[in-house]
Amino acid sequence: MWNRPDVDFVHTADLPWVLPADGEFGATGGGRKRVLSRDPGDGAETAVHRIADRCRGVLAAEVDAYVLAGGGLLNGRPVEVNDYLHIDAGSAVDLRPGVRGLVLYCGFWATPGLTAGDGPDGVSVTSTERLTWTPATWSGEVELAPGAMLKTLRHDDRAYIYLAAMMPGWRSEAEESHPVYEESFKIYGDVLMGARGVMRDGAYFFRSPDVFHGPLYSRGGTMSFIRSDAATTTEYRDPPPGGAWNELARQAYVD
């Protein structure tokens, strides 16, 4: 699942839509996907899926999914924008997109196979908009500037999955690293990721533990869907000469 090359970072719109392989999730009825990263060992894959027609079968791999656009029914339950979906491996799936179709961000824990048959209903749907924002906890004893918030979606012995948001103008002036794997998809907004530039809607990264990044700054505010292998803590260091947040922002936000 976590043994994949770092991607730091890519904008989804720059990637091609491709056909899922036969026997994979989303392959029926003209479905398409944009692959963001993949573990070559176990086949775990993260992709944006555009579901056009009914998708039905038994899912081979556990998946964490987030509804980006459209809506529909999942095993008879309504799903809509900003819902978080968790489906256990071996679960029966009956996904019916609505008239506007359905676009999902999907993080599979193994090869995303879908086979005919029946299975248990291992599906949960969480309306993230009904959850309450709480102050961010990833900085440890270092006090963050006000305006960094999170919503915890799932936390167990294998994963910590959450939404992270920053208000407009929020910044963290140090470079930082985390002792966990970190996978992030930008739901909306902007964030300066140090010298790497500005992540905007649809941007994605996969990062190994202990990789320094930053400073961070969001001009218009931002929200991201993040998966890690554990709840994170942070190590900070001063940026190098020329790497201050305001200097980098002056170059990055030229538009």
N, C-alpha and C positions, 0 to 999 in steps of 0.2 A: 504493500500500500504506500509506504513512505519512501521506497527506494527508487526515486525518479530524479532525473536531472533538474537542477534549479532553473526556474523560469522567472526572470526578474527584470522587467515585466513585459507583458504583451497585451495589446488591445484586441479584443475579440473581433471587432469589425474588420481587422486586417487579415483574419484567417478565412479560408474558404469553407463554404458549406459542403459537406461530403455525405454520401449515402452510408448509413450504418451497414455493416456486413449482415448477410443473411443469418438469422438466428440471434441477432442482437436486439436489445431494447431500442425501440423507435424505428425499426426497419420497415414496418408495414405502412402502406398507403402514402408513400411519398415523403416520409420523415427525413429530416436532415440533421446533421450535427456539426459543430465546430469543436475540434479536439484541442484542449488547452494543455494537458500533460498526461503522461501515462507511465506506469511502473512496468518496465519490460519483463520483470520476473513473474509477477502474479496477475498481470493484466489490468490492475486497478487503473481507472481512467476518469478524468474530469473533463466534462464537455458541456457545451450549451446545446440543448436539443430543441428542435422545432417539431412539435407533434401535430400532424395534419389530420390523421384518422385514428379510429379506435385502436388501442394497443393493449393486447390481452395475452396472458400466459403466466408462467411461473418464473419469477426473477431469480437468476442464479446468484447474484451478488447483492449484498447490503448496499443501500444507497442513501445519501443525504441529498435532498433536492430543495430548490428554492424557486418559487413561481416568479418569473421575471415579467411575463406579459400574458394576456388572455386569461383563460380559466377553463373549467370543465368539471368532470366528476371522476373521482378516484375511488373505486369500489363503492360507488353510490354516494360518497361524501363530496360535497361541493369543495372545490379548490379555487383560489383566486390569487391575485397579485399580492406578494409579500407573505404568502403562506410557506411554512417550512414543512417538508415531508420527510419522514424517516420510514424506510421500508426494510424489513429484515430479509436476509437471504432465504430463499425457498418459499417466499410469500406469493400468493395468488394476486395478480394485478389486473384490474380492468380499468383502463384509463381512457376516458372519452372526452376529447377536447370540445369546447363550446364553439359557437359560430365564428368567433374571432380567432380560433386556434389556441395553441398553448405553447409557451416557450419556457423551458426549465433549465436551470443550472443544476447539473447532476454530478455528484462526486461518488463514484462507485468504488467499493472496497475490493473488487476483483473484476474479472472480465464480465462485461454487462450482458450476459446471455439471457435470452427469454425463450422458454420452451412451452409447448402445449401441455395442458394438464391442469390439475387442481392442487391447491395447497392452502395452508392457513392464511388468515387475514392478518398479516403482521405489519399493518400500515398505521401510522399515526400522522395526524394533520394538526399543525399548530398555527394559529393565527397570530403572527408576530406583532401585529398592530394592537392586539389586546394586552400585550405584555408591557410591563413598566420598565422604563430606562432606569439604570442604577449607575453610580459613579464607577469609572473604570478601575480595575484592580491589578492591572498588569505591571504597574510601576513599582510594586513593593513598597519600601519605605520612602521612596522619592515622591514628593508631592507633585502631581500633574497640575498644569494650568486648568482652571475651571472650563468645563465644556466637553470633556472626553467621557463618553458614556458607553454602556454595553447592555445587551439583553442576552442572557444565557439560554440557549435552546436545547442543548443536551450535554450532559457531563457524566462520563463513566470511566472505567479503568483503561479505556482505549482511546478516548477522544474527548476534547473540549470544543464545543461548537457554539458560536455566538455571533451576534451582530455588534459591530463597533461603529460608533458615530462620533463626529466632532462638529461643533458649531462653527459658523463662519468666523474666520480669523484666528482659529485655534492654532497653536504651534507648540512644538517641543524642540528646544534649541540644541539638544545634544544628539549625537549619534547613539544608536541603541542596538542591542542584540538580545536574542531570546534562546534559552537552552532547549527549545522544542522545534519540531517541524511546524511550519506555518504556511497555510494556503489561504489566499484571500481573493475575493471577487468584488469589484466595485459595483455596488447596486446603483448608486447615483453620487454625483458631486465630484469634487476634485481633491487631491492631496499631493503635495510635493513630496517626493521620495528621495530627498537629498539630490546628489548630482545625477541620479538616474532620470530625473525629470518628473513630470506631472502625470499621475494616474487619473483617468477620467472614467465616465460611465462605461462599464464593460471591461475595464482593465483587470488583469489577473496576474498573480505571482504565486510561485511555489518556492519556498525557501528552506534550506537545511538549517539545523541548529547553529547558533553562534555566529551567524553572518551579520556584520554590522551594516546598518542602513540609517538613513536620515541625514540631517534634521528633517522634521515633519512640519508641514504647514498646509492649512486648507483655507483658500480664499473664500469659497462659497459654501463651505460645509460639505459633509460627506458621510456615507454609510456603506459598510462592507460586510459581507458574509464570510466568516473566517472559521477554518477547521485547523486544530492543532492536535497533537497526540497527547497533550496534557495541558492543564491550566498553566499559563505562562508567568514567568518573572522576567525582569529586564536588567541588563547591565548597560551602563551609560559611559560615554567618553566624550571629550571635547572634539568638535570637528577640526579638520586641518585648516591651515590658512586658505582663505578663499571659499571655505565651505560653510560659512554662516548662513542661516536660513534666509535672511533678508537679501544677501548677495545672490544666492541661488534662485530665490523667487523673482528677483529683478530680471534674471535671464530667462527663467522658465515660463513666466506669464507674459510673454511679449504680445500675445493676442488679446 
